[in-house]
Amino acid sequence: MMSRIVIYTTRYCPYCIRAKQLLDGKVVNYEEIPVDGDALLRQQMIELSGRSTVPQIWIGKIHVGGFDDLWALDCAGKLDALLLVNE
């Protein structure tokens, strides 16, 4: 079973695009929450993550962080296992 993946993004953020490309390459579904021009969603993201930058990514209940954090997990060979965690 795949973990639920949530990613807060903005439309033109290159790191958001790269994060989605990485996840697309893993052939996993994710819920994208665009915060472009939506102050309430952006505030929700900040409260949940403690960060104001996008993307902010959760895999299951784990806050991964941004693209660099996601990429580091993949490079370390830990991302695939995290994607398969049962909740």
C-alpha positions as CSV (number, residue, x, y, z in Angstrom):
1,M,0.0,0.0,0.0
2,M,1.2,3.5,-0.9
3,S,1.6,6.2,1.7
4,R,-0.6,9.3,1.2
5,I,1.6,12.1,-0.2
6,V,0.7,15.7,0.1
7,I,2.7,18.5,-1.5
8,Y,2.1,22.2,-1.1
9,T,3.2,24.1,-4.3
10,T,3.2,27.2,-6.3
11,R,2.7,27.2,-10.1
12,Y,6.1,28.5,-11.2
13,C,8.4,27.3,-8.4
14,P,11.2,25.3,-10.0
15,Y,11.7,23.2,-6.9
16,C,8.0,22.3,-6.9
17,I,8.2,21.2,-10.5
18,R,11.3,19.1,-9.7
19,A,9.6,17.5,-6.7
20,K,6.6,16.6,-8.8
21,Q,8.8,15.2,-11.5
22,L,10.7,13.0,-9.0
23,L,7.4,11.7,-7.6
24,D,5.9,11.2,-11.1
25,G,9.1,9.2,-11.9
26,K,8.2,6.9,-9.0
27,V,4.7,6.5,-10.4
28,V,3.0,7.5,-7.2
29,N,-0.1,9.6,-6.7
30,Y,0.0,12.7,-4.6
31,E,-2.3,15.4,-3.5
32,E,-1.1,18.8,-4.7
33,I,-2.2,21.8,-2.8
34,P,-1.4,25.0,-4.7
35,V,-0.9,28.0,-2.5
36,D,-0.6,30.6,-5.3
37,G,-2.6,33.6,-4.1
38,D,-4.3,31.8,-1.3
39,A,-3.2,33.3,2.0
40,L,-5.2,30.8,4.1
41,L,-3.7,27.7,2.5
42,R,-0.2,29.2,2.7
43,Q,-0.8,30.0,6.4
44,Q,-2.0,26.4,6.9
45,M,1.2,25.1,5.2
46,I,3.4,27.3,7.5
47,E,1.6,26.2,10.6
48,L,1.9,22.5,9.7
49,S,5.5,22.7,8.5
50,G,7.1,25.6,10.3
51,R,8.4,26.7,7.0
52,S,7.2,29.4,4.5
53,T,8.9,28.1,1.4
54,V,7.5,25.7,-1.2
55,P,7.4,22.9,-1.8
56,Q,6.5,21.3,1.5
57,I,6.0,17.6,1.3
58,W,4.5,15.0,3.6
59,I,4.7,11.3,3.1
60,G,2.1,9.7,5.4
61,K,2.5,11.5,8.7
62,I,6.2,12.4,8.0
63,H,7.0,15.9,7.0
64,V,9.8,15.4,4.5
65,G,10.5,19.1,3.9
66,G,11.3,20.6,0.6
67,F,12.7,19.3,-2.7
68,D,16.3,19.1,-1.4
69,D,15.1,16.9,1.4
70,L,13.1,14.6,-0.9
71,W,16.1,14.4,-3.3
72,A,18.4,13.5,-0.4
73,L,16.1,10.7,0.7
74,D,16.0,9.3,-2.9
75,C,19.8,9.6,-3.2
76,A,20.2,7.7,0.1
77,G,18.0,4.9,-1.1
78,K,15.4,5.7,1.6
79,L,12.5,7.2,-0.4
80,D,11.1,4.1,-2.0
81,A,10.7,2.4,1.4
82,L,9.0,5.5,2.8
83,L,6.6,5.6,-0.1
84,L,5.5,2.0,0.7
85,V,4.8,2.5,4.4
86,N,1.4,1.4,5.6
87,E,-0.6,3.8,7.7
